[in-house]
Amino acid sequence: MKNIPVTYLVSQFPQPEKVRRSILRELAVNGVKNIVLGDAMISEIVRNPAFAAVLQKELAAEGLTFMDSHAPFGKALDMNNPDIGGIVSTAQKLHLHIAAMFGIKTMTIHVGNNYYFTDAPLEVQRDRICRRLEKLLPVAEELGIIICIENIWFKINTPEQLLFIKERFPTDNLGFCFDSGHANIMQHGHLYPEGIARTSWAKDDSGEPAWDDRILEKMLPYIVNCHLHDNSGDRDQHTIPGGGTIDWQKVKTLLMQAPRLQVIQSEVIFERNTLAIKDVVNKFNEIFN
């Protein structure tokens, strides 16, 4: 099996120094070497640039390094935003520069959720995404970063939409981030009449979600990093592998065939699910080591 480094998300990264350092210590004690430069960390650095040096010092004290990154996201920052005045593009370029400062080689960026902009047809939103990439990819290439666009559970970020975008940009500086939890929602969400996939697609009258049990296979040639977590298919729980309905043997077998895979990320959210860091680390070691 390929030796792919594993990195861990610290969601809702706390700002009080003692709490922050305690979490970093707990990660290190349990054998973690790599963590994600998450959206909350990047947002804090944008707000307070001096925090970058503080964070770097605290990681070094525990023998930790950043391995990959996730850009800040949401209606105001996703790539399907109309970006009047180019402000969003400027912010996203800054996010890439922050990642490069830490030596990070991959950044996941959301293409967006189509119901945010119900006044714009899907084709218009997709054109916005492509125009944004035209601005961002030269910066990514200069910095040596691969931008990874992610499958979610909306009409605009199905594998087919991601593949359409990728076809427009054959550069190696654009790849995919496979999200196992989001894929599971689109595989098993049909079992839940009030599940998040159905309620999300209903917000702009998109009809029945495009249920799909081959998302990983479709994305496989272009997967550079991945967000791995579990759920039952009804909502985005971000729980420990084995805590939901994902077939982890299948995920592992296929991911190890991804020709461009650089990093495996635990996107389990410890806090949301009241999980011990030790248990999550042990589970990822069990699956991938």
ZIRATA-V401972 format. One record per residue. RES is the residue in three letters. NEAR is the number of other ideal C-beta (glycine too) atoms within 8 Angstrom. Layout:
BEGIN
RES,NEAR / RES,NEAR
END
This chain:
BEGIN
MET,4 / LYS,5 / ASN,4 / ILE,10 / PRO,9 / VAL,11 / THR,14 / TYR,14 / LEU,14 / VAL,10 / SER,11 / GLN,6 / PHE,10 / PRO,7 / GLN,6 / PRO,6 / GLU,6 / LYS,6 / VAL,8 / ARG,12 / ARG,10 / SER,8 / ILE,11 / LEU,14 / ARG,9 / GLU,9 / LEU,14 / ALA,11 / VAL,6 / ASN,9 / GLY,7 / VAL,11 / LYS,7 / ASN,12 / ILE,15 / VAL,13 / LEU,13 / GLY,12 / ASP,9 / ALA,9 / MET,10 / ILE,16 / SER,9 / GLU,11 / ILE,12 / VAL,11 / ARG,6 / ASN,6 / PRO,6 / ALA,6 / PHE,10 / ALA,11 / ALA,7 / VAL,8 / LEU,10 / GLN,9 / LYS,8 / GLU,11 / LEU,12 / ALA,8 / ALA,8 / GLU,10 / GLY,6 / LEU,13 / THR,8 / PHE,14 / MET,11 / ASP,16 / SER,15 / HIS,12 / ALA,13 / PRO,10 / PHE,9 / GLY,6 / LYS,8 / ALA,6 / LEU,12 / ASP,13 / MET,13 / ASN,15 / ASN,13 / PRO,6 / ASP,10 / ILE,4 / GLY,4 / GLY,7 / ILE,8 / VAL,11 / SER,11 / THR,8 / ALA,11 / GLN,14 / LYS,11 / LEU,9 / HIS,14 / LEU,15 / HIS,10 / ILE,13 / ALA,14 / ALA,11 / MET,7 / PHE,11 / GLY,7 / ILE,13 / LYS,8 / THR,15 / MET,16 / THR,14 / ILE,13 / HIS,14 / VAL,14 / GLY,15 / ASN,13 / ASN,14 / TYR,10 / TYR,10 / PHE,11 / THR,8 / ASP,3 / ALA,9 / PRO,5 / LEU,8 / GLU,6 / VAL,8 / GLN,14 / ARG,13 / ASP,8 / ARG,14 / ILE,14 / CYS,11 / ARG,8 / ARG,13 / LEU,14 / GLU,7 / LYS,11 / LEU,14 / LEU,13 / PRO,7 / VAL,11 / ALA,15 / GLU,9 / GLU,6 / LEU,10 / GLY,7 / ILE,13 / ILE,13 / ILE,14 / CYS,14 / ILE,16 / GLU,15 / ASN,15 / ILE,9 / TRP,12 / PHE,11 / LYS,11 / ILE,14 / ASN,15 / THR,13 / PRO,10 / GLU,8 / GLN,12 / LEU,14 / LEU,11 / PHE,9 / ILE,15 / LYS,12 / GLU,7 / ARG,7 / PHE,10 / PRO,4 / THR,7 / ASP,6 / ASN,10 / LEU,14 / GLY,15 / PHE,13 / CYS,15 / PHE,16 / ASP,12 / SER,14 / GLY,17 / HIS,13 / ALA,13 / ASN,14 / ILE,17 / MET,15 / GLN,11 / HIS,11 / GLY,16 / HIS,7 / LEU,7 / TYR,11 / PRO,4 / GLU,6 / GLY,13 / ILE,11 / ALA,13 / ARG,13 / THR,9 / SER,12 / TRP,13 / ALA,8 / LYS,8 / ASP,9 / ASP,4 / SER,10 / GLY,5 / GLU,6 / PRO,13 / ALA,8 / TRP,9 / ASP,11 / ASP,5 / ARG,6 / ILE,14 / LEU,13 / GLU,7 / LYS,10 / MET,14 / LEU,10 / PRO,7 / TYR,10 / ILE,15 / VAL,13 / ASN,16 / CYS,13 / HIS,15 / LEU,13 / HIS,15 / ASP,16 / ASN,17 / SER,8 / GLY,13 / ASP,12 / ARG,8 / ASP,9 / GLN,13 / HIS,12 / THR,13 / ILE,12 / PRO,12 / GLY,7 / GLY,9 / GLY,12 / THR,8 / ILE,11 / ASP,5 / TRP,10 / GLN,6 / LYS,8 / VAL,12 / LYS,10 / THR,8 / LEU,11 / LEU,13 / MET,10 / GLN,7 / ALA,11 / PRO,5 / ARG,10 / LEU,14 / GLN,10 / VAL,15 / ILE,14 / GLN,15 / SER,12 / GLU,11 / VAL,16 / ILE,12 / PHE,12 / GLU,7 / ARG,9 / ASN,12 / THR,5 / LEU,10 / ALA,6 / ILE,12 / LYS,7 / ASP,9 / VAL,14 / VAL,12 / ASN,8 / LYS,11 / PHE,14 / ASN,9 / GLU,7 / ILE,9 / PHE,10 / ASN,5
END
